[in-house]
Amino acid sequence: QVQLVESGGGLVQAGGSLRLSCAVSGRTFSNYVMGWFRQAPGKEREFVATISRGGGSTDYAAFVKGRFTISRDNVKNTVYLQMNSLSPEDTAVYYCAAHNKLWSPATRVYDYEYWGQGTQVTVSS
């Protein structure tokens, strides 16, 4: 079983930055493709970013390109989401997720087998 624990969420003003972390345990971290999703109140969970096992390939939702960066540290068993130029529309619970299928830009919730509990990000105007 794989356990994922997110941290780093909080309250930030519009234009500010946050870095989310997701610590993974239970299996060999480098075997897993990692992703970040978010869910705003009353909305479906949506894809944000994904990164390949070695970190050499990434993909982003159109609405975050140029503002967010996904990265991973296979020694620390952690995946990160650096978020810059935040706006109130980015307010949501952010989830990290993992799967061990072949790499592709997996953007659907059901592509991922394992999920964290989420961390709240609130951006004030």
N, C-alpha and C positions, 0 to 999 in steps of 0.2 A: 504494500500500500504506500502511496505517496501522500505526504502531508505538505500543504502550502500555507504559509502564514504571511499575510501582507502587513506592511507598516508604512508610516510616513505621511498618511493623510492628515488633513486638518483644514483650518480656515485661513484663507489667503485673499488679499485684495486683487481686484482685476489688474492684469498686467504682471502679476507676481509669478513665482516659480515654486514648484514642489518636486521632490524626488521620492517616488514610491519604491519600496523594496519588497521582494517576495522571497522568503527563505524556504528552501525545499529540503525535505528529509525523507528518509525511508527507502529510497532507491538511488541508483547512480544518476545524479542530476544531468550529466552530459548525454544521457540516453534520451532526453526529452526535449521536444520542441516546446517552447514556452510562448504564452500569449497574455495580453492584457485586454480586458473587456471593461465596460462600464454600464451602469444602469441608473438612469435618472428616475425620479418618482413618476409613476404612471406610464413609463415607457418600457419597451423591451430592452433586454440586454444587448449591447452592440459591441462589435469588434473595434479595438483601438490599434493594437500592434502585435506583431509576432516576430520571433527570432529563431533561427535554426540552432541545431545542437552545438555547433562550434562558434556560433555568433557571426558567421560570415555573410549570412543572408537575413534580410529583414523585410517587413512589409507593413504598411501603415494604412489606416483609414484616411480617406481623402481629407476629412475635416481636421486632422492633426498634423499632416505633413508640414515639415518645417518648424513645428513648434515642439513636438514631443520626440524623444529619442529612447528607443528600447536598447538595452544592453544586458550582458550577463557575465558573471564571473564563475567559471566552472571549478574554481578552487574553493570559493566561498559558498558555492551552491545557492547562488542568489541571482535573481533577475531584477532589473531596475527599469523604471520608467521616469525619465527626466521630463518634466512638463514646464514649459516656459510660455510666456505671454498668455496666461490663463484668462479666461473670460467667464462670466456667470453661466454661460451655456455649457461649460465643462463641469459644472456641479453634478456629482453623481457618486454612487458607490463604485469603487474600482476593484476589479477582481483579477487575480492572476490565475492562469490555467495551464495545464500541461497535457501533452499527448506524445505517444511514442510511435506514431505511424511515419511513413515516409514524408520527407519535407515537401511541403507545398505551402503557399500562402493561405493557411487555414483560417478562415474568417467567420466560420459558423460556430455557434455555441456547441452544437452536437459533434463537432470535430474533436473536441477536447474531453478527456476522460476524468481529469482531476481538477478540482477547484479549491481556491482558498475561501475564507469567510468574508472577505471584502474589507476595504478601508474607505471611510467617507472623505470625500474632497468637496469642500464648499468654497466657492469663489464669490466674494461680495463685490458689488458694483460701487 
